[in-house]
Amino acid sequence: MSTFSAKPTDIKHDWYVVDAEDLVLGRLASQVAQILRGKHKPIYTPHMDTGDFVVIINAEKVRLTGNKAESKSYFRHTGFPGGTRTTSYKQMMDKYPERIIQKAVKGMVPHNRLGRQIMKKLKVYAGPNHEHEAQQPKPLIIK
């Protein structure tokens, strides 16, 4: 018995579209991260990018549970001393609703070169329209 390791010729990337309307952010992000990583496929190999492309639409309609809409904040650093900047969830939702989902998914993929390669397969749009109709994405139901 030998361990299977996927080769680049074995990997086929599919396209999925997810409607984020009325979905909980964390549950959406964790399931999308698994699809991007390829853990739903029998040929999953930890060191290879075996995952699929995911297009998320209606990002501005995602929801949070409990008290998080008022208390959640996003941190970044400018690189200068004392350069910590915080943005509240409401400000981020008003200005960049796509980044909320991108940041949630990014925290659930590996933090290395493979994770950066995986994140390039995530496409997030605030409205109901996207520009990937030519790839014929299949609908993905998130529970």
N, C-alpha and C positions, 0 to 999 in steps of 0.2 A: 504494500500500500504506500503510495507516495502522495505528498501534499500537492494539490493543484495550485498553480500560480498563473494568473492571466497574463497573456502576452498582448502587446498593442494590437495585433491583428485579430484577437478574439473579442475585443471590446467594441460594442455598438452603442452609441449614445442616442437615446430616444428624447423626445420633447414632450413636456407636460405643461398644462396650464391650470392654475389654481385661482379660484375666485375667493379673495380674502374677506368678503363681506360677512360681517357678524361672526368671524372666527376669533378665537382667543389667541393672542400674539404668541405666547410661549408654546402652545400646542402646535400651532401652525409652523413655527420655526423649527421645532424638533423633528417633525415629520418631513419637512422640506429638506432639512440637513441630512436625513437618512437617504432620501432619494438622490440628492446631489453627491453624496459619498458613495452610493452604489450598494448599500447594505441590503437592499431588497432583492438583489440578484444572486443567483447561485454561483456566479463566477467572481464574487467579491474577493478582492485581494487588498490587504491593508496598505501596501505601498504603491498601488496603482490607482489611477483615476478611472474607476469603472462606472461612475455615476451618470446620471442623465441631466439634461437641461430642464430648468423649471422657470416658467414665466408666471409671475404673480400679478394679478390685476386687482383693482379696487383696494389699493393699499391704505387709502385714507379712511376706509370703513372697518378696519380691524379694531378689536376692542380689548380692553384689559379688565381683569376681574378685581373686585374689591376696591381698595382705596388707591390703587397704583396710578390712576390717571392724574391725581393731584400730587402724589408724593414722588413719582419716578423722575429721575433726572439723568442726563447724559454728560459725561466728563470728557474733556480733551485737554491737551497741554500744548502750548505754543512752542515749547522748546527753550524758552527763556526762563530765568529764575522768577518764581511767583506767577508763572503763566498759566495757571489752572483756569479753565473756562467751563462753566456749567450751563446747560440748557435744559429747561423743563420739558416734560413730555408734551404739554400743550403747545409750547413754542415750536418744538420740532415737528409736531403734527401739522401745524399751520404752514410752516415754511418748507419742510422736506419730509413728507409722509413716507416716501420710499426708503429713506435711511433708517427708519425705525425697524422695518423688517430686515433690512440688510445687516444692521448691527446685531439683531437678535440671532440671525442665522450664523453670522460670522463667529459669534461666541460659542457655537456648537460644532464647528468644524475644527480640524487640527490647526494649530498656530505655527505653521511652517510653510515651506514652498508648496507642498501638496494642498494645503488649505487655501492658499492664494490662488492656485490653479482651479480648485473646486469653486471658489466664489465667482470666478469669471463665467460660470455656467448659470448663475442666478440672474434673472432679469425681472425687475420690479417696476410696476407702473402704478401711478396714483389713480388713474381713471380706468374705465372699462375697456379701453382700446389699447392694443399693442401692435408692434410692427413685425411679428413673427408668424404671420398666417402662412407664409410660404413653406415653413417647416411642418405644417399640419400637426400642431400639438394636440395630444389627447387630453381630455379633461381628467383631472385627478381629484377625487373626493377626499377631503380631509374631515375627519370626524371630531 
